[in-house]
Amino acid sequence: MATRGIFDSEGFVTSEAVEIDLPAASLPLRMASGAIDLAVVVAVLVLALWIAPWNLIGGDFALLQAMVILLLVGSLVAVPVASETFSKGRTLGKLVFGLRTVRDDTGPIGFRHALIRALTAWFEVWLTVGSLAVLIAATNEKAKRLGDFLAGTYVVRERVRLTLPEPPAMPAELAPWAIGADIGVLPDALAVAVRQFLSRSRELTPTSRAVTGSSLFADLMPYVSPPPPPQAHPEAVMAAVMAERRRRDMIRLERNDQLRARVLGPDPLGR
């Protein structure tokens, strides 16, 4: 198992999320984080009401209305917009539960997204006491409220436990070529993309599988010499390269462990 954040890798993301598939936050988690955010907003509003210069208003009803509107907008809109904009999708409640608001393409949100979500929350959260937001979120698999649909966002679990897929198996017909091939140092992003593509290729549409596979194959080949047999399928070649790369890494790590044991002696802690 491994913990991975949503902003840890770059590039090699296909339209069908070959590289990453961020799990959406469940409705109960969103409600729990929302309760904390609600408490923060109420605290800010109470503080603002307490320190507001009411003595300067006197009996001017229009000025009183303006002051109340300013405090409400500042607390209910400005605070969440500033929090999500500067933290790229976080609020205190989301921070506590390991959540983050992202765009539908899993990228970080900006001011426009945060503003749309906050303005929509004025109606679906505050005026309906959250009932409309809960009702809409309960009808879709990503627990998106109306503000998320309008802004093109959703809330994800930022700290995700991922089970690593099984490593690619070596195609028997390509084993002699792969064992004798010179495999250069692959960029981390490319290695991750190839491995995840191979593990999830059957989930893709035929067109996307062919396009993505051809693109990754073309990116991989400059690091491999000599070229594979001309009749070999690109996916089989990528599997052979990744399997041989893993085999060589295991041999290298085992050799390093043996050298360390000879130089340093047995581990006194028995590890």
N, C-alpha and C positions, 0 to 999 in steps of 0.2 A: 504494500500500500504506500501511497505517496500523497503528500499535500501539495496542491498546486494553486497558485493565485491566478486570477483571470488576466493579469497584465504581465505575466512572466515571459511570454513568448511573442515573437513577431513573425509575420509573413506566413505564406503557405496555408492560407485558410481558403477553402473553396466555398462556392455558393451553398454547398450542402454540409458545411461544417465538418470537413474531413479531419481538421486538426483538433478542434476543440468543440465540445458540446456542453455548454454550461447549464447545469440544472437550475431551473427556476425555483425561487423560494416558494414554499407552501403557503397557503392562506393563513393557517395558524401562526406561522413565523412572521408573516407580514403584519398581522393584527397585533402580535406582541411587540414588535418593533415600533409599530404605529402608536401603541399606548405610551411608550417611552417618549416618542417625539411629541405626542399630545401634551404630556406632562411638562416637557421643556417649553413648548409654546405658551402654555398657560402660565408657567413661571415667569417667562419673559414679559407676557402681557400684564401680569400683576405687578411686576417690578416697574414696568413702564407707567402704569396707572399711578403707582406710588410716588414716582419721582417727577411726574409731569407737572409743569408750572400752572396748576389750576388757578392760583391766585391772580394770574395775569389775565384770565378770561373775563372775570367779573360777571356781569349779567348778559353778555353778548352770546345769544343762543347760536348764531351762525358760526362764531368762533369755536364754541363748544362742540358743535357737530363736526367741524373740520378737525379738531383735535382728536375726537373719538375715532373718526375715519382713519386719520393718520396712524394712530396707535394700533388699530385693528389690522390695517394693511401691513404695517411694519412687522407686527408679530406673526400674522398668519401667512403672509406672502414673502416678505423680505427675508425673514430668518431662514425658512426652509430653502429658498432659492439660493441664498448666499452659502448655506451649508453644503448643498448638493453641488453647486458650481465649483467652489474652491476645493472640495474634497473629491471631486469627480464621482459623485453618486452616493456619497455616504451622508448619514445623519447620525446622531448619537444612538438612536434605536437600532439602526442598521449596523453600526459599529459593534454594539453589544452582542448582536446575534450573528455577526459575520456575513452581513448582506451588503449588496451594493446595487444601485440602479445603473443599468447599462442600456445602450441602444439595442435595437432589434438585431443588429449585426454584431453584437457583443462588444462594440467599441465604447469608450468613455463618453458620458453625456457632457453637454455644454450648457451655457446660460439659457439658450432657447428652450432646450428640453426641460430644464428645471423650472423655468418660468411657466411653461404650459402646464406642467404637472401641478404647480402651486396654485395657479389661477383656477384650474379645474377642481382642485381640492376644496376651493371656497364653496362650491356648490355641492359636490358629491360627498364630501366629508363633513364639512362644518354645518351646512344648512340642513342636511339630512341625518345628522348625528352619525355619520359613517355607514348608515344602512344601505345607501345606494352603492357605495364603493364595495362593500362586502358582497352585495347581491351580484354585481357585475363580475367581480373577481372569482366568485364561486361558479361561474358559467364557462370559464375557459381554463385550459390546462396550465397556463403560465401564471394564473392568478393576477391577471392584468386588470387594473381598474380603468375607468374612462380616461383619466389623465394619461395613462400609459399608452392607450390606443391612439390618442390624439398626438402625443409627443413621439411615438415610435420607440417606446422603451419598455423594459420589464425589469423585475428585481431578481437577482441571482444570489445563490449561496456562494460567497467569495472564497471561502476556505472549503475545498472539496476533497473528499477522500476518493482517489481514483485507483482502481485495480488495473495494474499494467496488463496489457494483452499478452497472449502467448507469443514468444518470438517467432519470426518466420522460419519455416522448415526449409532445409536445403533440398531443392529439386535434384533428384538423383542424376538426371541427364546433364546437369550443369555443374555437378560437383568437381569434376576434373578441371574444368575451365576456372571456376571460382578459386580453387585451392592454389592454382598457379598464377592467378591474376595479381596485379599490383593495385591495391586499393588505397587511395590517398586519404587524408584526414577530411572527413565530411563535416560541413557546417552543422551545428547542433539542430538548427531549425529544419534543415533538409533531412537529416536522419530521422527526426521525430515525424515529419510529414510522411516520409516513405513508409515508416513502420506503421503509423496509424492508418494510412491508406490501405496497406496490405491487410490489416486486421478488419477493416470495415468496407472493403471494396464491394462485397456482396450486397450491402445495404444501399448502394448508389444506383441511380438509373443507368442504363447501358451507355447513354450519351455522356453523362457526367463521368462515369467510370473510365471511358475511353479517353476523354479529353484530359482529365486529371492524371491518369496513368501515363499518357504520352508526355505530358509536361514534366512530371517528376522524373520519368525515365531520361528525358533530354537533359535535365539538371544534374542527374546522377552520373551520366556517362563520362563527363570530363575528368572525374576522379578515379576512373577505372581503366586499366590497360592490361592486356590488349582488349579490343572490343569483343563482345560475346559472339557466339555462333550466330550467323545471320538468320537462321530459322527460329531462334529462341523467342518466346513471347516476352514482351517487356515486363509483365508482372512476375514471371518466373525469374527473369534476370535480376530484378530488384530484390526478390526473395533470396536468391543465391548470394548476392552481394551482402545483404544484411546478415544472413546466417553465417557467412564466412567471416565477416567483420566481428560478429559476436564471438565466434570460436577463437579468433586471434586475440581478442581482448581477454577472454578467459585464460588463455595460455599465458599471456603477458602478466596478468594479475597473479596467477599461480607462481610464475617464475619470480615475481617481486616478493611474494610472501616467503618463498623458500630462501631467497637471498637475505631478506630481513631476519629470518630465523637463524641463519648461519652467522650473521654479523652480530646480532643483538642477543641471541640465545633465546630460550623459551620464555614466553610471556609469564611473569610472576603472578599475574592475576588469573591465568588459565584461560584467557580469551583467544 
